[in-house]
């Protein structure tokens, strides 16, 4: 059974919606799976905080939880049993318990009241159950935000808005898209767990994206403008002259898109110098080339300088 959502978020039961949102964002930042790779306990805390926030951020569901009508997972709780009832009679002193002179009229009224409560509970409007689904999201849709289609087992399609910055394991809730309600009650919700697909070019770390960028020997030596693939479209970037393989060029704000008060991440380009196919002119130049300031790139490895 899920833990009390107030305890999960560390807020009082009379906390304001703003305090609940603030507590959730703090926990989400601390335990985000992308920021805690290989730490299943952090991922578990992240999911628990998301579930608690889903319940407490909905005024109706929060009120029903506070009244004991649903549990921390949003499932219906059984109606309370009447106080006292037949137990008082069964626990009476020996001799009075089965005394034929005892008036059982009140005892019959208890059963009548119990059955009436049961019939009322069965006929009362009840919301439908939440339904769980999974949705595989393209990498760039998770980075930039998008609308994806979810096909349900019955053939229906749901349009799912993907906020920018989502990660695998995160859940979205579509209100009213779950199981049908009973006795006129509202339908349940669709709870959609996301799985973000990999990308052939980009790697994600937190809200930053990393890209290995191949460059020619000429571009590495002389620098200059090159066209770089970015999530939002091609970018024209000026490379610094004299760039070695492994040099990182940071493009601020070109990573994972911003959401709410969060700033967009960065796109980091790691240069990879590619010599390419043999070129006779380049080979002839290098044979006769006498550098003005000779360097040994392996000097730090302990080899003698030539």
Phi and psi in degrees as GROMACS dihedral restraints (atoms count N, CA, C in turn):
[ dihedral_restraints ]
;  ai    aj    ak    al  type     phi  dphi    fc
    3     4     5     6     1   -66.2    20    10
    4     5     6     7     1   148.9    20    10
    6     7     8     9     1   -74.5    20    10
    7     8     9    10     1   155.9    20    10
    9    10    11    12     1   -50.8    20    10
   10    11    12    13     1   122.8    20    10
   12    13    14    15     1   -61.9    20    10
   13    14    15    16     1   -29.4    20    10
   15    16    17    18     1   -64.8    20    10
   16    17    18    19     1   -40.5    20    10
   18    19    20    21     1   -68.9    20    10
   19    20    21    22     1   -38.7    20    10
   21    22    23    24     1   -58.5    20    10
   22    23    24    25     1   -45.4    20    10
   24    25    26    27     1   -85.0    20    10
   25    26    27    28     1   -12.5    20    10
   27    28    29    30     1    71.5    20    10
   28    29    30    31     1    37.2    20    10
   30    31    32    33     1  -122.4    20    10
   31    32    33    34     1   159.1    20    10
   33    34    35    36     1   -74.2    20    10
   34    35    36    37     1   161.3    20    10
   36    37    38    39     1   -68.0    20    10
   37    38    39    40     1   -20.7    20    10
   39    40    41    42     1  -101.0    20    10
   40    41    42    43     1    21.1    20    10
   42    43    44    45     1   -62.6    20    10
   43    44    45    46     1   144.6    20    10
   45    46    47    48     1   -75.1    20    10
   46    47    48    49     1   159.6    20    10
   48    49    50    51     1   -56.0    20    10
   49    50    51    52     1   -34.7    20    10
   51    52    53    54     1   -65.9    20    10
   52    53    54    55     1   -41.1    20    10
   54    55    56    57     1   -66.5    20    10
   55    56    57    58     1   -37.2    20    10
   57    58    59    60     1   -65.3    20    10
   58    59    60    61     1   -44.5    20    10
   60    61    62    63     1   -64.0    20    10
   61    62    63    64     1   -41.7    20    10
   63    64    65    66     1   -63.3    20    10
   64    65    66    67     1   -43.0    20    10
   66    67    68    69     1   -65.2    20    10
   67    68    69    70     1   -40.1    20    10
   69    70    71    72     1   -64.3    20    10
   70    71    72    73     1   -45.3    20    10
   72    73    74    75     1   -62.2    20    10
   73    74    75    76     1   -37.6    20    10
   75    76    77    78     1   -63.9    20    10
   76    77    78    79     1   -46.4    20    10
   78    79    80    81     1   -66.3    20    10
   79    80    81    82     1   -38.5    20    10
   81    82    83    84     1   -64.0    20    10
   82    83    84    85     1   -40.1    20    10
   84    85    86    87     1   -66.6    20    10
   85    86    87    88     1   -41.6    20    10
   87    88    89    90     1   -67.7    20    10
   88    89    90    91     1   -33.6    20    10
   90    91    92    93     1  -114.4    20    10
   91    92    93    94     1    13.1    20    10
   93    94    95    96     1   -57.3    20    10
   94    95    96    97     1   129.8    20    10
   96    97    98    99     1   -56.3    20    10
   97    98    99   100     1   -34.7    20    10
   99   100   101   102     1   -67.6    20    10
  100   101   102   103     1   -26.7    20    10
  102   103   104   105     1   -93.8    20    10
  103   104   105   106     1    -4.6    20    10
  105   106   107   108     1  -135.0    20    10
  106   107   108   109     1    58.9    20    10
  108   109   110   111     1   -61.5    20    10
  109   110   111   112     1   138.6    20    10
  111   112   113   114     1    74.5    20    10
  112   113   114   115     1    16.3    20    10
  114   115   116   117     1  -121.2    20    10
  115   116   117   118     1    88.4    20    10
  117   118   119   120     1   -62.5    20    10
  118   119   120   121     1   -28.1    20    10
  120   121   122   123     1   -68.1    20    10
  121   122   123   124     1   -33.6    20    10
  123   124   125   126     1   -69.0    20    10
  124   125   126   127     1   -40.1    20    10
  126   127   128   129     1   -63.1    20    10
  127   128   129   130     1   -38.8    20    10
  129   130   131   132     1   -64.6    20    10
  130   131   132   133     1   -41.1    20    10
  132   133   134   135     1   -65.6    20    10
  133   134   135   136     1   -37.1    20    10
  135   136   137   138     1   -63.1    20    10
  136   137   138   139     1   -44.9    20    10
  138   139   140   141     1   -67.0    20    10
  139   140   141   142     1   -39.4    20    10
  141   142   143   144     1   -64.6    20    10
  142   143   144   145     1   -40.3    20    10
  144   145   146   147     1   -66.0    20    10
  145   146   147   148     1   -39.1    20    10
  147   148   149   150     1   -63.6    20    10
  148   149   150   151     1   -43.4    20    10
  150   151   152   153     1   -65.0    20    10
  151   152   153   154     1   -42.4    20    10
  153   154   155   156     1   -64.3    20    10
  154   155   156   157     1   -40.3    20    10
  156   157   158   159     1   -66.7    20    10
  157   158   159   160     1   -38.6    20    10
  159   160   161   162     1   -57.3    20    10
  160   161   162   163     1   -41.7    20    10
  162   163   164   165     1   -74.0    20    10
  163   164   165   166     1   -48.3    20    10
  165   166   167   168     1   -77.2    20    10
  166   167   168   169     1   -18.6    20    10
  168   169   170   171     1   -81.5    20    10
  169   170   171   172     1   -10.1    20    10
  171   172   173   174     1   -97.4    20    10
  172   173   174   175     1   110.1    20    10
  174   175   176   177     1   -56.3    20    10
  175   176   177   178     1   -40.1    20    10
  177   178   179   180     1   -67.3    20    10
  178   179   180   181     1   -47.7    20    10
  180   181   182   183     1   -66.9    20    10
  181   182   183   184     1   -36.0    20    10
  183   184   185   186     1   -63.0    20    10
  184   185   186   187     1   -43.0    20    10
  186   187   188   189     1   -64.3    20    10
  187   188   189   190     1   -40.5    20    10
  189   190   191   192     1   -67.0    20    10
  190   191   192   193     1   -36.9    20    10
  192   193   194   195     1   -65.7    20    10
  193   194   195   196     1   -43.4    20    10
  195   196   197   198     1   -62.1    20    10
  196   197   198   199     1   -31.8    20    10
  198   199   200   201     1   -83.9    20    10
  199   200   201   202     1    -3.4    20    10
  201   202   203   204     1    81.3    20    10
  202   203   204   205     1    16.2    20    10
  204   205   206   207     1   -83.0    20    10
  205   206   207   208     1   -26.4    20    10
  207   208   209   210     1  -132.6    20    10
  208   209   210   211     1   159.2    20    10
  210   211   212   213     1   -93.6    20    10
  211   212   213   214     1  -173.8    20    10
  213   214   215   216     1   -65.9    20    10
  214   215   216   217     1   -16.8    20    10
  216   217   218   219     1   -95.1    20    10
  217   218   219   220     1     2.6    20    10
  219   220   221   222     1    84.1    20    10
  220   221   222   223     1     9.9    20    10
  222   223   224   225     1   -88.8    20    10
  223   224   225   226     1   150.7    20    10
  225   226   227   228     1   -63.9    20    10
  226   227   228   229     1   139.7    20    10
  228   229   230   231     1   -96.5    20    10
  229   230   231   232     1   146.1    20    10
  231   232   233   234     1   -64.8    20    10
  232   233   234   235     1   149.9    20    10
  234   235   236   237     1   -63.5    20    10
  235   236   237   238     1   146.3    20    10
  237   238   239   240     1   -64.9    20    10
  238   239   240   241     1   144.9    20    10
  240   241   242   243     1   -78.5    20    10
  241   242   243   244     1   146.4    20    10
  243   244   245   246     1   -62.9    20    10
  244   245   246   247     1   141.0    20    10
  246   247   248   249     1   -67.0    20    10
  247   248   249   250     1   141.8    20    10
  249   250   251   252     1    75.0    20    10
  250   251   252   253     1   -97.6    20    10
  252   253   254   255     1    63.0    20    10
  253   254   255   256     1  -145.8    20    10
  255   256   257   258     1   -66.0    20    10
  256   257   258   259     1   -21.6    20    10
  258   259   260   261     1   -60.6    20    10
  259   260   261   262     1   -37.9    20    10
  261   262   263   264     1   -59.8    20    10
  262   263   264   265     1   -41.1    20    10
  264   265   266   267     1   -70.6    20    10
  265   266   267   268     1   -41.0    20    10
  267   268   269   270     1   -66.6    20    10
  268   269   270   271     1   -30.6    20    10
  270   271   272   273     1   -90.2    20    10
  271   272   273   274     1     6.4    20    10
  273   274   275   276     1   -67.1    20    10
  274   275   276   277     1   163.3    20    10
  276   277   278   279     1   -61.1    20    10
  277   278   279   280     1   146.5    20    10
  279   280   281   282     1   -58.4    20    10
  280   281   282   283     1   135.8    20    10
  282   283   284   285     1   103.0    20    10
  283   284   285   286     1   -35.8    20    10
  285   286   287   288     1   -94.6    20    10
  286   287   288   289     1   -17.9    20    10
  288   289   290   291     1   -64.9    20    10
  289   290   291   292     1   -41.8    20    10
  291   292   293   294     1  -120.1    20    10
  292   293   294   295     1    27.0    20    10
  294   295   296   297     1   -66.3    20    10
  295   296   297   298     1   121.0    20    10
  297   298   299   300     1   -65.6    20    10
  298   299   300   301     1   -14.8    20    10
  300   301   302   303     1   -87.1    20    10
  301   302   303   304     1    -6.3    20    10
  303   304   305   306     1   -71.9    20    10
  304   305   306   307     1   135.0    20    10
  306   307   308   309     1   -75.7    20    10
  307   308   309   310     1   114.6    20    10
  309   310   311   312     1   -92.6    20    10
  310   311   312   313     1    12.0    20    10
  312   313   314   315     1   -61.0    20    10
  313   314   315   316     1   -45.8    20    10
  315   316   317   318     1   -64.6    20    10
  316   317   318   319     1   -35.4    20    10
  318   319   320   321     1   -62.6    20    10
  319   320   321   322     1   -41.4    20    10
  321   322   323   324     1   -64.6    20    10
  322   323   324   325     1   -36.5    20    10
  324   325   326   327     1   -63.2    20    10
  325   326   327   328     1   -34.6    20    10
  327   328   329   330     1   -62.4    20    10
  328   329   330   331     1   -46.0    20    10
  330   331   332   333     1   -63.9    20    10
  331   332   333   334     1   -40.3    20    10
  333   334   335   336     1   -62.5    20    10
  334   335   336   337     1   -41.0    20    10
  336   337   338   339     1   -66.6    20    10
  337   338   339   340     1   -39.4    20    10
  339   340   341   342     1   -63.0    20    10
  340   341   342   343     1   -45.7    20    10
  342   343   344   345     1   -65.3    20    10
  343   344   345   346     1   -36.4    20    10
  345   346   347   348     1   -64.7    20    10
  346   347   348   349     1   -41.0    20    10
  348   349   350   351     1   -63.2    20    10
  349   350   351   352     1   -41.7    20    10
  351   352   353   354     1   -64.0    20    10
  352   353   354   355     1   -43.5    20    10
  354   355   356   357     1   -63.7    20    10
  355   356   357   358     1   -39.9    20    10
  357   358   359   360     1   -64.1    20    10
  358   359   360   361     1   -40.8    20    10
  360   361   362   363     1   -65.5    20    10
  361   362   363   364     1   -39.1    20    10
  363   364   365   366     1   -69.3    20    10
  364   365   366   367     1   -29.4    20    10
  366   367   368   369     1   -94.6    20    10
  367   368   369   370     1    -6.0    20    10
  369   370   371   372     1   -72.6    20    10
  370   371   372   373     1   149.1    20    10
  372   373   374   375     1   -61.2    20    10
  373   374   375   376     1   134.1    20    10
  375   376   377   378     1  -133.0    20    10
  376   377   378   379     1   136.4    20    10
  378   379   380   381     1   -69.3    20    10
  379   380   381   382     1   155.7    20    10
  381   382   383   384     1   -73.9    20    10
  382   383   384   385     1   167.0    20    10
  384   385   386   387     1   -76.5    20    10
  385   386   387   388     1   150.2    20    10
  387   388   389   390     1   -72.9    20    10
  388   389   390   391     1   141.4    20    10
  390   391   392   393     1  -113.2    20    10
  391   392   393   394     1   135.2    20    10
  393   394   395   396     1   -99.8    20    10
  394   395   396   397     1   134.7    20    10
  396   397   398   399     1  -136.9    20    10
  397   398   399   400     1   166.4    20    10
  399   400   401   402     1  -124.1    20    10
  400   401   402   403     1   144.8    20    10
  402   403   404   405     1  -138.5    20    10
  403   404   405   406     1   124.4    20    10
  405   406   407   408     1   -86.8    20    10
  406   407   408   409     1   125.5    20    10
  408   409   410   411     1  -112.4    20    10
  409   410   411   412     1   130.3    20    10
  411   412   413   414     1   -57.8    20    10
  412   413   414   415     1   148.2    20    10
  414   415   416   417     1   -54.7    20    10
  415   416   417   418     1   -48.7    20    10
  417   418   419   420     1   -70.1    20    10
  418   419   420   421     1   -27.3    20    10
  420   421   422   423     1   -65.5    20    10
  421   422   423   424     1   -37.9    20    10
  423   424   425   426     1   -70.7    20    10
  424   425   426   427     1   -31.8    20    10
  426   427   428   429     1   -74.9    20    10
  427   428   429   430     1   -45.6    20    10
  429   430   431   432     1   -99.8    20    10
  430   431   432   433     1   -18.7    20    10
  432   433   434   435     1    88.4    20    10
  433   434   435   436     1   144.2    20    10
  435   436   437   438     1  -168.9    20    10
  436   437   438   439     1  -179.6    20    10
  438   439   440   441     1  -118.2    20    10
  439   440   441   442     1   121.1    20    10
  441   442   443   444     1  -114.5    20    10
  442   443   444   445     1   156.6    20    10
  444   445   446   447     1  -101.2    20    10
  445   446   447   448     1   130.7    20    10
  447   448   449   450     1  -110.2    20    10
  448   449   450   451     1   121.3    20    10
  450   451   452   453     1   -92.5    20    10
  451   452   453   454     1   121.3    20    10
  453   454   455   456     1   -84.4    20    10
  454   455   456   457     1   162.0    20    10
  456   457   458   459     1   -57.4    20    10
  457   458   459   460     1   -27.3    20    10
  459   460   461   462     1   -86.9    20    10
  460   461   462   463     1     5.8    20    10
  462   463   464   465     1    94.8    20    10
  463   464   465   466     1   -12.8    20    10
  465   466   467   468     1   -68.6    20    10
  466   467   468   469     1   155.4    20    10
  468   469   470   471     1  -118.7    20    10
  469   470   471   472     1   138.9    20    10
  471   472   473   474     1  -115.7    20    10
  472   473   474   475     1   135.4    20    10
  474   475   476   477     1   -86.6    20    10
  475   476   477   478     1   120.1    20    10
  477   478   479   480     1  -112.4    20    10
  478   479   480   481     1   119.7    20    10
  480   481   482   483     1   -81.0    20    10
  481   482   483   484     1   120.8    20    10
  483   484   485   486     1   -98.0    20    10
  484   485   486   487     1   112.6    20    10
  486   487   488   489     1   -70.1    20    10
  487   488   489   490     1   151.0    20    10
  489   490   491   492     1   -65.5    20    10
  490   491   492   493     1   140.2    20    10
  492   493   494   495     1    97.0    20    10
  493   494   495   496     1     3.3    20    10
  495   496   497   498     1   -68.6    20    10
  496   497   498   499     1   157.6    20    10
  498   499   500   501     1  -129.9    20    10
  499   500   501   502     1   165.2    20    10
  501   502   503   504     1   -60.1    20    10
  502   503   504   505     1   138.7    20    10
  504   505   506   507     1    94.4    20    10
  505   506   507   508     1   -16.1    20    10
  507   508   509   510     1   -75.9    20    10
  508   509   510   511     1   147.2    20    10
  510   511   512   513     1  -115.9    20    10
  511   512   513   514     1   144.7    20    10
  513   514   515   516     1  -116.5    20    10
  514   515   516   517     1   149.1    20    10
  516   517   518   519     1  -118.7    20    10
  517   518   519   520     1   123.0    20    10
  519   520   521   522     1  -104.5    20    10
  520   521   522   523     1   110.2    20    10
  522   523   524   525     1   -69.5    20    10
  523   524   525   526     1   137.4    20    10
  525   526   527   528     1    77.7    20    10
  526   527   528   529     1     9.0    20    10
  528   529   530   531     1  -110.5    20    10
  529   530   531   532     1    18.5    20    10
  531   532   533   534     1   -99.3    20    10
  532   533   534   535     1  -146.6    20    10
  534   535   536   537     1   -69.6    20    10
  535   536   537   538     1   155.2    20    10
  537   538   539   540     1   -68.8    20    10
  538   539   540   541     1   149.3    20    10
  540   541   542   543     1   -76.4    20    10
  541   542   543   544     1   166.9    20    10
  543   544   545   546     1  -112.6    20    10
  544   545   546   547     1   143.1    20    10
  546   547   548   549     1    55.4    20    10
  547   548   549   550     1    40.1    20    10
  549   550   551   552     1    85.0    20    10
  550   551   552   553     1     5.2    20    10
  552   553   554   555     1   -72.4    20    10
  553   554   555   556     1   162.5    20    10
  555   556   557   558     1   -71.8    20    10
  556   557   558   559     1   154.5    20    10
  558   559   560   561     1   -68.7    20    10
  559   560   561   562     1   159.0    20    10
  561   562   563   564     1   -76.1    20    10
  562   563   564   565     1  -169.4    20    10
  564   565   566   567     1  -110.6    20    10
  565   566   567   568     1   157.4    20    10
  567   568   569   570     1   -96.9    20    10
  568   569   570   571     1   121.2    20    10
  570   571   572   573     1  -104.7    20    10
  571   572   573   574     1   115.7    20    10
  573   574   575   576     1  -112.6    20    10
  574   575   576   577     1   115.6    20    10
  576   577   578   579     1   -88.4    20    10
  577   578   579   580     1   131.5    20    10
  579   580   581   582     1   -96.6    20    10
  580   581   582   583     1   143.2    20    10
  582   583   584   585     1  -126.6    20    10
  583   584   585   586     1   115.2    20    10
  585   586   587   588     1   -88.4    20    10
  586   587   588   589     1   126.8    20    10
  588   589   590   591     1   -73.4    20    10
  589   590   591   592     1   157.0    20    10
  591   592   593   594     1   -75.4    20    10
  592   593   594   595     1   167.9    20    10
  594   595   596   597     1  -127.6    20    10
  595   596   597   598     1   142.4    20    10
  597   598   599   600     1   -69.9    20    10
  598   599   600   601     1   -18.9    20    10
  600   601   602   603     1  -110.7    20    10
  601   602   603   604     1   -40.5    20    10
  603   604   605   606     1  -100.2    20    10
  604   605   606   607     1   147.6    20    10
  606   607   608   609     1  -120.5    20    10
  607   608   609   610     1   139.6    20    10
  609   610   611   612     1  -107.8    20    10
  610   611   612   613     1   134.7    20    10
  612   613   614   615     1  -133.2    20    10
  613   614   615   616     1   106.3    20    10
  615   616   617   618     1    64.6    20    10
  616   617   618   619     1  -122.3    20    10
  618   619   620   621     1  -107.4    20    10
  619   620   621   622     1     9.3    20    10
  621   622   623   624     1   -98.4    20    10
  622   623   624   625     1   151.2    20    10
  624   625   626   627     1  -115.9    20    10
  625   626   627   628     1   143.5    20    10
  627   628   629   630     1  -118.0    20    10
  628   629   630   631     1   139.8    20    10
  630   631   632   633     1  -139.2    20    10
  631   632   633   634     1   126.8    20    10
  633   634   635   636     1   -80.6    20    10
  634   635   636   637     1   119.9    20    10
  636   637   638   639     1  -110.1    20    10
  637   638   639   640     1   110.6    20    10
  639   640   641   642     1   -70.2    20    10
  640   641   642   643     1   136.3    20    10
  642   643   644   645     1  -133.5    20    10
  643   644   645   646     1   152.4    20    10
  645   646   647   648     1   -77.7    20    10
  646   647   648   649     1   165.2    20    10
  648   649   650   651     1   -60.7    20    10
  649   650   651   652     1   -39.4    20    10
  651   652   653   654     1   -63.1    20    10
  652   653   654   655     1   -45.9    20    10
  654   655   656   657     1   -63.7    20    10
  655   656   657   658     1   -36.1    20    10
  657   658   659   660     1   -69.1    20    10
  658   659   660   661     1   -39.4    20    10
  660   661   662   663     1   -77.3    20    10
  661   662   663   664     1   -47.4    20    10
  663   664   665   666     1   -93.0    20    10
  664   665   666   667     1   -18.6    20    10
  666   667   668   669     1    72.4    20    10
  667   668   669   670     1  -166.4    20    10
  669   670   671   672     1   117.0    20    10
  670   671   672   673     1  -179.4    20    10
  672   673   674   675     1   -77.4    20    10
  673   674   675   676     1   139.9    20    10
  675   676   677   678     1  -137.8    20    10
  676   677   678   679     1   157.3    20    10
  678   679   680   681     1   -96.3    20    10
  679   680   681   682     1   128.9    20    10
  681   682   683   684     1  -118.7    20    10
  682   683   684   685     1   132.2    20    10
  684   685   686   687     1   -72.1    20    10
  685   686   687   688     1   131.1    20    10
  687   688   689   690     1  -130.9    20    10
  688   689   690   691     1   158.6    20    10
  690   691   692   693     1   -55.5    20    10
  691   692   693   694     1   -34.5    20    10
  693   694   695   696     1   -89.7    20    10
  694   695   696   697     1    -1.5    20    10
  696   697   698   699     1   130.8    20    10
  697   698   699   700     1   168.2    20    10
  699   700   701   702     1   -59.1    20    10
  700   701   702   703     1   142.9    20    10
  702   703   704   705     1  -122.9    20    10
  703   704   705   706     1   146.0    20    10
  705   706   707   708     1   -96.4    20    10
  706   707   708   709     1   115.8    20    10
  708   709   710   711     1  -122.7    20    10
  709   710   711   712     1   137.1    20    10
  711   712   713   714     1   -95.9    20    10
  712   713   714   715     1   116.7    20    10
  714   715   716   717     1   -82.7    20    10
  715   716   717   718     1   142.1    20    10
  717   718   719   720     1   -71.5    20    10
  718   719   720   721     1   146.2    20    10
  720   721   722   723     1   -67.7    20    10
  721   722   723   724     1   152.6    20    10
  723   724   725   726     1    69.5    20    10
  724   725   726   727     1    39.7    20    10
  726   727   728   729     1   -90.9    20    10
  727   728   729   730     1   125.6    20    10
  729   730   731   732     1   -88.1    20    10
  730   731   732   733     1   163.7    20    10
  732   733   734   735     1   -58.5    20    10
  733   734   735   736     1   135.8    20    10
  735   736   737   738     1    97.7    20    10
  736   737   738   739     1   -12.6    20    10
  738   739   740   741     1   -65.7    20    10
  739   740   741   742     1   139.5    20    10
  741   742   743   744     1  -109.8    20    10
  742   743   744   745     1   127.7    20    10
  744   745   746   747     1  -110.8    20    10
  745   746   747   748     1   123.3    20    10
  747   748   749   750     1   -99.4    20    10
  748   749   750   751     1   127.0    20    10
  750   751   752   753     1  -108.7    20    10
  751   752   753   754     1   103.1    20    10
  753   754   755   756     1   -70.9    20    10
  754   755   756   757     1   137.6    20    10
  756   757   758   759     1    76.6    20    10
  757   758   759   760     1     8.9    20    10
  759   760   761   762     1  -107.6    20    10
  760   761   762   763     1    15.9    20    10
  762   763   764   765     1   -97.3    20    10
  763   764   765   766     1  -132.3    20    10
  765   766   767   768     1   -67.0    20    10
  766   767   768   769     1   131.4    20    10
  768   769   770   771     1   -62.7    20    10
  769   770   771   772     1   155.2    20    10
  771   772   773   774     1   -77.4    20    10
  772   773   774   775     1   151.3    20    10
  774   775   776   777     1  -144.0    20    10
  775   776   777   778     1   127.5    20    10
  777   778   779   780     1    66.9    20    10
  778   779   780   781     1  -128.9    20    10
  780   781   782   783     1   -90.3    20    10
  781   782   783   784     1     3.4    20    10
  783   784   785   786     1   -85.3    20    10
  784   785   786   787     1   138.5    20    10
  786   787   788   789     1   -79.7    20    10
  787   788   789   790     1   153.1    20    10
  789   790   791   792     1   -66.1    20    10
  790   791   792   793     1   149.5    20    10
  792   793   794   795     1   -77.2    20    10
  793   794   795   796     1  -177.1    20    10
  795   796   797   798     1  -109.0    20    10
  796   797   798   799     1   160.2    20    10
  798   799   800   801     1  -109.0    20    10
  799   800   801   802     1   120.0    20    10
  801   802   803   804     1  -108.1    20    10
  802   803   804   805     1   121.3    20    10
  804   805   806   807     1   -98.8    20    10
  805   806   807   808     1   120.8    20    10
  807   808   809   810     1  -101.7    20    10
  808   809   810   811     1   115.3    20    10
  810   811   812   813     1   -74.9    20    10
  811   812   813   814     1   137.1    20    10
  813   814   815   816     1  -125.9    20    10
  814   815   816   817     1   107.2    20    10
  816   817   818   819     1   -74.4    20    10
  817   818   819   820     1   125.5    20    10
  819   820   821   822     1  -114.2    20    10
  820   821   822   823     1   116.7    20    10
  822   823   824   825     1   -71.0    20    10
  823   824   825   826     1   -36.9    20    10
  825   826   827   828     1    82.7    20    10
  826   827   828   829     1  -165.8    20    10
  828   829   830   831     1   -68.1    20    10
  829   830   831   832     1   154.6    20    10
  831   832   833   834     1   -55.9    20    10
  832   833   834   835     1   138.5    20    10
  834   835   836   837     1  -126.9    20    10
  835   836   837   838     1   117.0    20    10
  837   838   839   840     1   -60.1    20    10
  838   839   840   841     1   -42.8    20    10
  840   841   842   843     1   -64.5    20    10
  841   842   843   844     1   -41.1    20    10
  843   844   845   846     1   -65.7    20    10
  844   845   846   847     1   -41.5    20    10
  846   847   848   849     1   -62.8    20    10
  847   848   849   850     1   -42.7    20    10
  849   850   851   852     1   -64.0    20    10
  850   851   852   853     1   -40.7    20    10
  852   853   854   855     1   -62.1    20    10
  853   854   855   856     1   -45.0    20    10
  855   856   857   858     1   -68.9    20    10
  856   857   858   859     1   -30.0    20    10
  858   859   860   861     1   -64.4    20    10
  859   860   861   862     1   -37.4    20    10
  861   862   863   864     1   -96.5    20    10
  862   863   864   865     1    -2.9    20    10
  864   865   866   867     1   -77.4    20    10
  865   866   867   868     1   127.8    20    10
  867   868   869   870     1  -115.3    20    10
  868   869   870   871     1   100.3    20    10
  870   871   872   873     1   -62.6    20    10
  871   872   873   874     1   142.4    20    10
  873   874   875   876     1   -67.1    20    10
  874   875   876   877     1   -35.2    20    10
  876   877   878   879     1  -128.7    20    10
  877   878   879   880     1    86.6    20    10
  879   880   881   882     1   -60.4    20    10
  880   881   882   883     1   142.8    20    10
  882   883   884   885     1  -132.5    20    10
  883   884   885   886     1   148.6    20    10
  885   886   887   888     1  -113.6    20    10
  886   887   888   889     1   105.4    20    10
  888   889   890   891     1   -66.6    20    10
  889   890   891   892     1   -12.3    20    10
  891   892   893   894     1  -103.4    20    10
  892   893   894   895     1    12.1    20    10
  894   895   896   897     1   -59.3    20    10
  895   896   897   898     1   -39.0    20    10
  897   898   899   900     1   -67.0    20    10
  898   899   900   901     1   -14.4    20    10
  900   901   902   903     1   -87.4    20    10
  901   902   903   904     1    -1.4    20    10
  903   904   905   906     1   101.1    20    10
  904   905   906   907     1     1.3    20    10
  906   907   908   909     1   -77.3    20    10
  907   908   909   910     1   150.9    20    10
  909   910   911   912     1   -72.4    20    10
  910   911   912   913     1   141.9    20    10
  912   913   914   915     1   -70.0    20    10
  913   914   915   916     1   128.0    20    10
